[in-house]
Amino acid sequence: MVIALALIVVGLSVTVFPLDFVNAALDLVQSYLGTNIEVTTQIGWLFLFAGDALLVAGSLLPGI
């Protein structure tokens, strides 16, 4: 559930309204992993879809 909520927050930050703390967290994670992935609106929509799908799967199949 935590992963689903994180994906939804990042997706909302990219597509609807930018959130400074989300951008700072993404920069921190990318610097820790040593990657430089540009988060575009298409990736934001994908994160929103994936987060919603995880929430639905978690409610239908408890214990995942």
Secondary structure, DSSP 4 states (H G I P E B T S, - for coil): -HHHHHHHHHHHHHHT---HHHHHHHHHHHHHHT------HHHHHHHHHHHHHHHHHHHHSTT-
